[in-house]
Amino acid sequence: MHSDPPLQPVELEVGELRLRPWRADDVDDAWHVFQDEQVRRWGGPVVESREDVVAWLDRRLEPAPDRVSWAVVDTTTGALAGSAGFSFVDLDEGQAMVGYWTAPAHRGRGLAPVAVDAVCRRLFATTTVDRIELFHAIANVASGRVAEKAGFTWEGRLRRSHRYAGVKLDQFLWARLADDPPPALSSRS
């Protein structure tokens, strides 16, 4: 058990995005996004009811030493555009795993790489983490583009390493190190 204080999401402004802590009143917007086939297929939370979303949000509202998550909001509309955050943060080993999703109405605008880059920079600047890993199903080509644009380096293929929508699939592994050159991004990349 790690004795460091829990990780805390702080508000971050990046271009047309505001990354902020999740709130209890995000339940309806999150419920809507979680109905999307792509979010369900590629590893978004499995929710069958509004109560499942409330439980999912409760986990994000509770501080923890090994995970932190941000709601990604489009500042021009105020709409929930996605999520970015870390699970499996291991401060002793200096490693974390980043995850993200984009709401259907906000796809194709280059917002995910900007959000992922912002949370990576934050984690590198405020913790002992010096390696962040990103995994995605090989068939999820869009996630590969996000990884590359957000400054990650492709490291390899993991055979039948994760279950997506009930089926074990191969994944690509990408990593970003604290001393890697940061990507040149805008919120329209």
C-alpha positions in Angstrom: 0.0 0.0 0.0 1.4 3.4 -1.0 1.3 6.1 1.6 1.4 9.1 -0.7 -1.7 11.3 -0.8 -4.3 10.6 -3.4 -3.9 12.1 -6.8 -6.2 15.1 -7.4 -7.6 16.4 -10.7 -7.2 20.2 -11.0 -8.8 22.3 -13.6 -6.6 22.7 -16.8 -7.4 25.0 -19.7 -6.0 24.0 -23.1 -7.1 25.7 -26.2 -10.9 25.1 -26.6 -10.9 22.5 -23.7 -11.4 22.7 -20.0 -10.3 19.6 -18.1 -12.0 19.6 -14.8 -12.8 17.2 -12.0 -15.9 15.1 -12.6 -19.0 16.2 -10.8 -22.1 14.4 -9.7 -24.2 16.4 -12.2 -22.3 14.9 -15.1 -24.4 11.8 -14.8 -26.8 12.5 -17.7 -24.1 13.6 -20.1 -22.0 10.5 -19.2 -25.0 8.2 -19.6 -25.6 9.6 -23.1 -22.0 9.0 -24.1 -21.9 5.5 -22.7 -24.6 4.4 -25.1 -22.3 5.0 -28.0 -21.2 1.9 -29.8 -17.6 3.0 -30.2 -17.2 3.9 -26.5 -18.7 0.5 -25.6 -16.6 -1.4 -28.1 -13.2 0.0 -27.3 -13.2 -0.1 -23.5 -15.5 2.5 -22.2 -17.3 1.7 -19.0 -19.9 -1.0 -19.2 -23.1 0.6 -17.9 -26.5 -0.8 -18.1 -28.4 1.8 -16.1 -28.2 5.3 -14.8 -27.3 3.8 -11.4 -24.2 2.3 -13.0 -23.2 5.7 -14.2 -23.7 7.1 -10.7 -21.4 4.4 -9.4 -18.9 5.1 -12.1 -18.9 8.8 -11.2 -18.7 8.1 -7.5 -15.4 6.2 -8.1 -14.0 9.3 -10.0 -15.2 11.6 -7.2 -13.4 9.6 -4.5 -9.7 10.5 -4.2 -7.3 7.6 -4.7 -3.5 7.1 -4.6 -3.5 5.1 -7.9 -5.9 6.8 -10.3 -7.1 10.2 -11.4 -9.6 11.3 -14.0 -10.8 14.5 -15.7 -14.0 15.4 -17.5 -13.1 17.1 -20.8 -15.4 20.0 -21.6 -15.6 22.0 -24.9 -15.3 25.6 -23.7 -17.2 26.9 -26.7 -20.4 24.9 -26.0 -19.9 23.8 -22.4 -20.7 20.2 -23.5 -18.9 17.1 -22.2 -16.4 16.2 -25.0 -14.7 13.3 -23.4 -12.6 12.0 -20.5 -8.9 11.6 -19.9 -7.1 10.1 -16.9 -4.8 7.6 -15.4 -5.3 4.2 -13.9 -2.7 2.0 -12.3 -0.5 4.9 -11.2 2.5 3.4 -9.4 4.6 6.2 -7.9 7.2 3.7 -6.6 7.8 2.4 -10.1 7.2 5.8 -11.7 4.7 4.4 -14.1 1.0 5.0 -15.1 -1.4 4.0 -17.8 -3.5 6.7 -19.6 -7.0 6.2 -20.8 -9.4 8.4 -22.6 -12.6 8.5 -24.7 -14.3 11.1 -26.9 -18.0 11.9 -27.0 -19.4 11.1 -30.5 -20.3 14.7 -31.3 -16.7 15.8 -30.7 -14.8 13.2 -32.7 -12.6 14.2 -35.6 -11.6 17.6 -34.1 -8.2 16.6 -32.6 -9.4 17.0 -29.0 -8.3 13.7 -27.6 -4.5 14.2 -28.3 -4.7 17.6 -26.7 -6.4 16.3 -23.6 -4.1 13.3 -23.3 -1.0 15.6 -23.7 -2.4 17.9 -21.0 -2.9 15.2 -18.4 0.5 13.6 -19.2 2.2 17.0 -18.7 0.4 17.4 -15.4 1.3 14.0 -14.1 5.0 14.3 -15.1 5.2 17.8 -13.5 3.5 16.8 -10.2 4.6 13.2 -9.5 7.5 10.8 -9.7 6.0 9.2 -12.8 8.4 9.2 -15.7 6.7 6.6 -18.0 3.1 6.6 -19.1 1.8 3.7 -21.1 -1.1 3.7 -23.6 -2.8 0.5 -24.8 -5.4 0.1 -27.6 -6.9 -2.6 -29.7 -5.1 -2.9 -33.0 -8.3 -2.4 -34.8 -8.9 0.9 -33.1 -6.9 2.9 -35.6 -8.2 6.2 -34.2 -6.5 5.5 -30.8 -3.2 4.9 -32.6 -3.5 8.4 -34.1 -4.2 9.9 -30.7 -1.2 8.1 -29.2 1.1 9.4 -32.0 -0.2 12.9 -31.9 0.1 13.0 -28.1 3.8 12.3 -28.2 3.8 8.5 -27.5 6.2 6.1 -29.1 5.0 2.8 -30.5 6.7 -0.1 -28.6 5.0 -3.3 -29.7 2.1 -5.7 -30.0 0.6 -7.6 -27.1 -1.1 -10.7 -28.3 -4.6 -11.4 -27.0 -3.9 -9.1 -24.1 -7.3 -7.4 -23.3 -10.9 -8.2 -23.6 -12.9 -5.7 -25.7 -16.7 -6.2 -25.7 -16.2 -9.8 -24.5 -13.5 -10.8 -27.1 -9.8 -11.0 -26.3 -7.9 -8.9 -28.9 -4.3 -8.0 -29.6 -3.3 -4.5 -28.5 -0.6 -2.0 -29.4 1.6 -0.6 -26.6 2.8 3.0 -26.8 4.8 4.9 -24.1 5.7 8.4 -23.4 8.6 9.3 -21.1 9.0 12.4 -19.0 12.0 13.5 -21.0 10.6 12.8 -24.5 10.1 15.9 -26.6 6.5 17.2 -26.1 4.2 17.1 -29.1 3.4 20.3 -31.0 -0.4 20.4 -30.6 -3.3 22.7 -30.8 -6.9 21.9 -30.0 -7.4 21.5 -33.8 -4.5 19.0 -34.6 
